[in-house]
Amino acid sequence: MTDPWDGPAGRGTRSRGARVPRPRTAGPDRAGSPGGRGAVGARAGRRPGEARPAGRGRRLLRTAAITLSLIVVLTAGAGWLFYRHLDGNLHSVSLDGKGGTEKADAFGRTPLNILVMGSDGRTSTTDCRLGGGCSRTGVQTGANADVQMVLHISADRSNATVLSIPRDTMTRVPACRDGATGRATTGYYGQVNSALRYGPGCQVATVHRLTGIPVDHFVELDFSGVVKMSDAVGGVSVCVSDDVYDTYSHLKLSRGTHTLKGVAALEFVRSRHGFGDGSDLGRTVAQHIFLSAMIRKFKSAGTLTDPTAVYRLADAATKALTVDDGLGSVKKLIGLAADVNKVPARRITFATMQTAPDPADHDRVVAAPGAASLFAAIADDRPLTTGNGAHPGSTARAAASAEPAARIAVTVRNGTGITGRARALADALTDQGFRSATTGNASGPATTTTLTYGPGHEAAARTVARALGLPSARLEQGTGTGLTLVVGSDWPSGNHYPGTATAAPAPAGPKAAVGGAHASTADQGKTCAKVSPYKTVTLDGVAMTPAQAYTAARGRPDSDVRSDSDG
């Protein structure tokens, strides 16, 4: 390689105009002779025989240096403007500690627990068009968190867990107030997804209360956000086990593998009638398949090293997301992406909270006994995969040794004669996630506190006893139904029975934690979403399976075809 200004690279050369003049005699080349060196020198403004100056080279070097400096300044300025542009896209909200605080490990490293929420809000004309349901109401206010996933990244960044909480889960929503809208609640028992109506902080607080997992970050996106993100990554490859047409989400795909982007991707992640048993449980599994594919694409060669792709993704992400203040900058989101990227796909576990039918409404669910082990594993930063990524028994069943608090209602009777004593303990129970508690006075003074349970409710009674520190000797089986706590004069104050300590249960292993949780890992690229075999959809007023609806709607283009034509 040669330098155009200095001759061969790595070797200094003397300027052609710097040759030493030699003595001259009169002759053909003397000064003034036509065409002689003197004439050339004169035309160049030099005396005959004078050395040619190096100024031209210096001027060119100086010009190049100035140009390079300008390029550096402009590039840095463009980068600064780029970051300012992306930061300006983001909308952030303060959580004020509503979801607890993650604890550092012995080496000072801190795990991350982030609630990822998908909103069903129709708060813009775009979301009305994508989500439907605005034909009579128009653009609406408020939203539900129809998708709720707790993303846990371990303190050492060696493993991660994505826990889905079905939207139909019944739980206790705490007292909340949305700082942006002023909308408030004193607390109630209802669907977990409804807490978003009182702001993202309320949704975080509700999930923290349900699971016991400290959550101090959140990410929220709406319908249009899913469309933008899937477009930004160039589509996501998914597989369906059979022909499927969900007439509610409008997802229509033939059996096999498809690359979905835009509206087609939204239809897939929204489909609840197309997969599994037609409930929200089947939808969470399909969403895990979609996210696993997206993670694999992020990690594939070239996705995150292509500047154009990175810009497109960053621009779409910041426009699509609402986050907490702790993630409220591009730099912090890039740091989060880097943390996720450190975890091998084989050590990213997807799981759905174990559920049981709600005793009061079989169209709703509550946390099942096995969920306590899963919650505890995440809260304690314990991995759900082995070192080589093998998954420990995803179909195993956890022992139902305890009843989850969310399913238990307690009647509290005051036998102390102290005003408000029953109410205080009832509030303490609901604060710990118990379903509900009614209060009243005992039939007479009681010197000893007792917890009476009806046939088949011993497990529930033991769950209450553990929560209150009540000795097993205070539990009695009765002939009635449900649970009744009579507070005696031996417990005049406080929310924990005097003189006892709450015994921490032994940590459950990964096998118990994921039992019945439909667990999978992000490296499982050949998994297909299981199309529902039941008549979960309706076409022209006739109930059908999603596969039958696909056949009956041959004239309607498939979702991936419609998505390509729209693009």
TABEL-V339454 format. One record per backbone hydrogen bond with DSSP energy under -0.5 kcal/mol. CO is the residue of the C=O (numbers start at 1). NH is the residue of the N-H. E is the energy in kcal/mol with one decimal. If there is no record, write none. Layout:
# TABEL-V339454
CO/NH/E
CO/NH/E
This chain:
# TABEL-V339454
1/9/-1.0
2/4/-0.5
3/7/-1.3
7/3/-2.1
8/11/-1.6
15/18/-2.0
16/19/-0.6
17/52/-3.7
27/30/-2.1
30/33/-2.1
33/36/-2.3
36/40/-1.9
37/41/-2.9
38/42/-2.7
39/43/-2.7
40/44/-1.8
41/46/-3.4
42/45/-1.6
47/50/-2.1
54/58/-1.8
55/59/-2.9
56/60/-2.2
57/61/-2.5
58/62/-3.0
59/63/-2.5
60/64/-2.5
61/65/-2.6
62/66/-2.4
63/67/-2.6
64/68/-2.8
65/69/-2.4
66/70/-2.4
67/71/-2.3
68/72/-2.5
69/73/-2.7
70/74/-3.1
71/75/-2.9
72/76/-2.8
73/77/-2.7
74/78/-2.8
75/79/-2.6
76/80/-2.5
77/81/-2.9
78/82/-2.7
79/83/-2.5
80/84/-2.7
81/85/-2.8
82/86/-2.5
83/87/-3.2
84/88/-2.2
85/89/-1.0
86/89/-0.6
86/90/-1.1
91/323/-2.3
93/325/-1.4
95/98/-1.3
97/100/-1.4
99/215/-3.2
103/111/-0.7
105/108/-2.1
109/105/-3.1
112/153/-2.7
113/216/-0.9
113/217/-0.8
114/116/-0.7
114/151/-3.4
115/117/-0.6
115/219/-2.5
116/149/-2.3
117/119/-0.6
117/221/-2.2
118/146/-0.9
118/147/-1.6
122/140/-3.2
124/128/-2.2
125/129/-2.1
126/130/-2.3
127/131/-3.1
128/132/-2.1
134/138/-2.1
144/120/-2.1
144/146/-1.4
147/118/-2.2
148/165/-2.5
149/116/-3.6
149/151/-0.8
150/152/-0.7
150/163/-2.4
151/114/-2.7
151/153/-0.5
152/154/-0.5
152/161/-2.4
153/112/-2.5
154/157/-1.5
159/154/-2.4
160/349/-2.6
161/152/-3.3
161/163/-0.6
162/164/-0.6
162/351/-2.6
163/150/-2.9
164/166/-0.6
164/353/-2.9
166/169/-1.6
167/193/-1.0
168/365/-1.7
169/192/-3.0
171/173/-0.6
171/190/-2.5
172/174/-0.5
173/188/-1.9
176/185/-2.6
177/179/-0.7
178/182/-3.0
183/178/-3.1
185/176/-1.7
188/173/-3.3
188/190/-0.6
190/171/-2.7
191/194/-1.3
192/195/-1.1
193/145/-2.3
193/196/-1.0
194/197/-1.7
195/198/-2.0
196/199/-2.1
199/202/-0.7
199/203/-1.5
200/204/-2.4
201/205/-2.4
202/206/-2.2
203/207/-2.2
204/208/-2.5
205/209/-2.2
206/210/-2.3
207/211/-2.5
208/212/-2.7
217/115/-2.4
218/324/-1.2
219/117/-3.2
220/322/-2.3
221/119/-2.5
222/226/-1.7
223/227/-1.7
224/228/-2.5
225/229/-2.5
226/230/-2.3
227/231/-2.0
227/262/-0.6
228/232/-2.2
229/233/-1.4
230/235/-2.3
231/234/-1.5
236/260/-3.2
238/258/-3.1
239/529/-3.0
240/256/-2.3
244/253/-2.4
245/247/-0.9
246/250/-2.2
251/246/-2.6
252/559/-3.3
253/244/-2.7
256/240/-2.3
258/238/-3.0
258/260/-0.6
260/236/-2.9
261/264/-1.2
261/265/-0.6
262/266/-1.7
263/267/-2.5
264/268/-1.8
265/269/-2.2
266/270/-1.6
267/271/-1.0
268/271/-0.7
274/532/-2.4
275/278/-2.3
279/283/-1.1
280/284/-1.9
281/285/-1.4
282/286/-1.8
283/287/-2.4
284/288/-1.9
285/289/-1.8
286/290/-2.1
287/291/-2.8
288/292/-2.5
289/293/-1.9
290/294/-2.0
291/295/-2.7
292/296/-2.4
293/297/-1.9
294/298/-2.4
295/299/-2.2
296/300/-0.9
297/300/-0.6
300/303/-1.3
300/304/-0.5
302/306/-1.0
305/307/-0.8
306/310/-2.8
307/311/-2.6
308/312/-2.4
309/313/-2.5
310/314/-3.1
311/315/-3.0
312/316/-2.1
313/317/-2.9
314/318/-2.4
315/319/-1.5
316/320/-1.5
317/321/-1.5
320/222/-0.5
321/91/-1.0
322/220/-2.9
323/93/-2.1
324/327/-2.1
325/328/-1.3
327/329/-1.0
329/333/-2.1
330/334/-2.7
331/335/-1.9
332/336/-2.0
333/337/-2.6
334/338/-2.3
335/339/-2.0
336/340/-2.3
337/341/-2.3
338/342/-1.1
339/343/-0.6
340/343/-1.2
344/347/-2.0
345/348/-1.5
345/522/-1.0
345/523/-0.6
347/160/-2.2
347/349/-0.7
348/522/-1.7
349/162/-3.2
350/520/-1.9
351/164/-2.9
354/368/-2.4
356/366/-2.7
358/361/-1.3
361/358/-0.7
361/364/-2.0
364/358/-2.5
365/170/-3.0
366/356/-2.2
368/371/-1.7
368/372/-0.5
369/372/-1.3
370/373/-0.6
370/374/-1.4
371/375/-3.1
372/376/-2.2
373/377/-2.1
374/378/-1.8
375/379/-2.8
376/380/-2.4
377/382/-3.1
378/381/-1.5
384/392/-0.6
386/389/-1.8
390/386/-2.1
390/392/-0.5
391/393/-1.7
393/396/-1.5
394/516/-0.9
396/516/-0.6
399/401/-2.0
404/407/-1.7
405/408/-2.0
405/435/-1.3
408/435/-1.4
408/436/-0.9
409/483/-0.5
410/412/-0.5
410/438/-1.5
411/413/-0.5
411/485/-3.4
412/440/-1.1
413/415/-0.7
413/487/-2.9
414/442/-2.3
415/446/-2.5
417/419/-0.6
418/421/-1.7
420/424/-2.2
421/425/-1.6
422/426/-2.3
423/427/-2.5
424/428/-1.7
425/429/-1.9
426/430/-2.1
427/431/-2.3
428/432/-0.8
429/432/-0.7
429/434/-2.1
430/433/-1.6
436/410/-2.1
438/412/-3.5
440/414/-2.4
446/489/-2.5
447/490/-0.6
450/452/-0.5
450/486/-2.7
451/476/-2.5
452/484/-2.4
453/478/-3.2
454/457/-1.8
457/461/-2.1
458/462/-2.3
459/403/-0.8
459/463/-1.7
460/464/-2.0
461/465/-2.6
462/466/-2.3
463/467/-1.8
464/468/-1.8
465/469/-1.2
465/470/-2.3
468/497/-3.1
471/474/-2.1
472/475/-1.7
474/451/-2.7
476/453/-2.3
482/454/-1.6
483/411/-2.2
484/452/-2.8
484/486/-0.6
485/413/-3.4
485/487/-0.6
486/450/-1.9
486/488/-0.6
487/415/-2.0
488/491/-1.9
497/500/-1.3
501/503/-0.6
509/513/-2.2
510/514/-2.1
512/515/-0.7
514/517/-2.3
517/352/-3.0
520/350/-3.2
521/524/-1.7
523/525/-1.7
524/527/-0.9
529/241/-2.6
529/531/-0.7
530/276/-2.3
532/546/-0.5
534/536/-2.0
534/546/-0.5
537/544/-2.8
539/542/-1.6
542/539/-2.4
544/537/-2.1
545/549/-2.4
546/550/-1.6
547/551/-1.8
548/552/-2.3
549/553/-1.1
551/554/-0.9
553/556/-1.9
558/562/-2.5
559/563/-2.5
560/564/-1.8
561/565/-2.2
562/566/-2.2
563/567/-1.7
